[in-house]
Amino acid sequence: HVQLVESGGGSVRAGGPLRLSCEISLYIYSSYCMGWFRQAPGKEREGVAGMVRGGATAYADSVKGRFTIPKDNAKNTLYLEMDSLKPEDTALYYCAAVRSYRCVSWLPASLNARLYDYWGQGTQVTVS
């Protein structure tokens, strides 16, 4: 059973940091590529950060230099560490996974939501 559970969302002042967590069921952790996405009201879901085959990471232009996605292998957890948050970062944030045989090598492709097979329930981030 594949399970992704996000946490850590909340309200934060502009300019501040926030860290989201995505706990991943053990079965999938080591054999999947992961990504973070977000969806604001009235907008399409957009890729924030994604991992490709080999472990490199792609970031959306809007978050480069402000967001990173470290992993804690011991805790089976993927994080989204966000800094210098802006009001336009307000959205529902999701983590996602794709099975290893479908991982891509081209960085921009890892930000395409259609690539991913499994999704968490989302956690809200509000920046004011």
N, C-alpha and C positions, 0 to 999 in steps of 0.2 A: 504494500500500500504506500503510495507516494504522498508525502505531506510536506507542505511548506507553511510555516507560521511566522508572520511578521509581528513585530512589536516595536515600541519605542517612539511612536508618533506622539504629537502633541502640539501645543501652541508655543511659539518662540518669537522673540523680538528680531526684527531685521538686523542683520549683522552677526547674529549669534550662531552657535553650533547646535547640532543635533545628531544623534546616532541612532539609526534604525538597525534592527536585528532580524535575521531570517533564519529560524531554526529548521534544519533540514533532516528528514528522516534518514537514518543511517544507511539504509539500503541504497539510496541514490547519491549520497554525498560525493563519493569519489569517482563516480562514473558519469557525471553530468556536467554540462556547462551552465553557468548561472548568469542571471541578469537582474537588473532593477529597472522598473518602469514606473511611470506616474500618469495620472489622469486628472485634469482639472475639470470643473463643471463646464459642460458645453464644448469640451475639446476632446480630440482623439487621444488615445493612449500613446505616450511617447517613450522611447527608450532613453534611459538616463545613463546606464553603464552596462556593459556586457563583456563576458569572457569568451575568448575564442580557443580553439584547439591549440594546445601548447601553453596556455595560461596567460597570454597577453590580454589586456583590457582596453576596451574602447569606451570613450565618454562622449556624451552629447556636447556640442560646442557651448551650449548654455551653462554647463556645469564644470567644464574643464578648469582645473586649478582650484576648484572649491570642493569637489566631491571625490571620494575614493571608496573602493570596495575591498577591504581586507577580509581575510578568512581566518577563522580560528578552528583548525582541524580537530583539536581536542574536544571542542564543544559542538562540532558539526554545525557551525554557524557562519553565515555570510553577513557582513555588515555593510551598511551604507553610511559612511561618515561624511557629514555635510557641514560646511563652514561658510561664513559670510553669506548667510541665507538672505534671500530677497523675497518680497511679497509675491513675486511671480513664481516662486518655488512652491507655493501653496497648491496642494494636490493630494489625492489618494495615491499612496505609494505601494507598489506590488513587487515581490520578488518572483522569479520564474526560473524554470529549469528545462533543459532539453537533453535528451539522452545522448550519450557520448558519440554514437555513430552518426548523429546529425549535427554535431558541433561544427561550426564554420571556422574557416581560417582567415577570412577577410573581415577585418575589424568592423567596418560599418554594418555588415550583415547581422552582427550580434545585437544590434539595436532595433531589429525588426521584430515586433511582437508575434508575427505569424510563425516565427521559427520555433517558438517555445511550446512545450507539451503540457507543462504543469505550472499552476499558479497558486499563490497564497491568496488570502482573503483581503489583504490590503490594510494599511494603517494610515490614518490621516495626519498630514502635516499642515499646519496653518502658521504663516509668517505675517506678522503685522508690525 
